[in-house]
Amino acid sequence: MALKQVMEIYDFLERPKINCGDLKNIFLRRGLDSSEFESRRVRGRTGETQFVRIRIAGKRAKSKHRRAPTLGIIGRLGGIGARPHKIGLVSDADGAITALASGLKIVEMRDRGDILDGDVSIATHLCPCSPVIPHEPVPFMDAPVSMEDMNKHEVDPAMDAVLSIDTTKGNRVINSRGFAISPTVKDGYILRVSESLLEIMQNVTGKLPVVFPITTQDITPYGNGVYHLNSIMQPATATHAPVVGVAITTEVAVPGCATGANHPFDIEMAARFVIEVAKAFGEGRCAFYDELEFKRLVDLYGSMEHFKTSGKIKDFKPGR
């Protein structure tokens, strides 16, 4: 169970100013090594944010010159708060809470002797004063930095697979409260949903798994003028690793800038899913995609990596 960690991270983030040194101390007290925590303040076009990366070493991991794969966990969001317009955490903060709470639990497990096989690389950013932007059917949170900067600081080349966690409530195509997963995306291809992830999801939730739809638009870079469900699949534009979205969901459309809309039990369930994936992936028991089938697709239809680029728009500038 990760409810304690979710509540601790939630409580820490619910403030108008975030001190990443204090966040680091929370992790150090649980057994994280100082070298495993990094933070960086980055200024963008509408403000600044703090990027956080936590690398948790596994016992058979690449960081120890072994072969267990590295799982990437990205908490994707525009901002954790919309001050001065809104007081408190916004709905959009779910991705950051889930990623950090998952990391905190994995660190505590390691400190107690339950060490995962593979490395886990966790990244997110923390901005309590993000702008709000119009979006249909409900407003979204914007980020103070560009999507290009977000991918630069959150997508780690060491990641062999990525779980991208994002609040995904501002739509009418996911009508289930809790969390849902996406099909796997790799190098411009939308692949079949991972059977391994479906099995883990139903074990964690005790219910039938929920899969949310994604389109070609969703796997193209932001700023190209086409509709995106949200930024949940944007890490797929910056890596060759397979990416799966983990969407925190509701039955009705909820604005990303809404306060009082974070549901701790839903976040905890998503965090448990992430932790179970981290265990299985490092042990080689969780495949995000079928490598032979992917090779067959590329042999038959060629590369689809142009969907990761700006395409034919000469004045294209990646944005959120």
Secondary structure, DSSP 8 states (H G I E B T S, - for coil): --HHHHHHHHHHH-SSS--HHHHHHHHHHTT--GGGEEEEEEEETTEEEEEEEEEE--TTBGGGTS-B--EEEEEE-S-S-BTTTS-S-BGGGHHHHHHHHHHHHHHHHHHHT---SS-EEEEEEE-TB--EE--SSS-EE--SS-HHHHHHHH--TT-SEEEEEEE--SSSS---SEEEE---EETTEE----HHHHHHHHHHHSS---B----TGGGS-TTSSS--S-STTGGGGG-SS-EEEEEEE-SS---TT-BS---HHHHHHHHHHHHHHHHHHHTT---SS-HHHHHHHHHHH---GGGGS-TT-TT-----
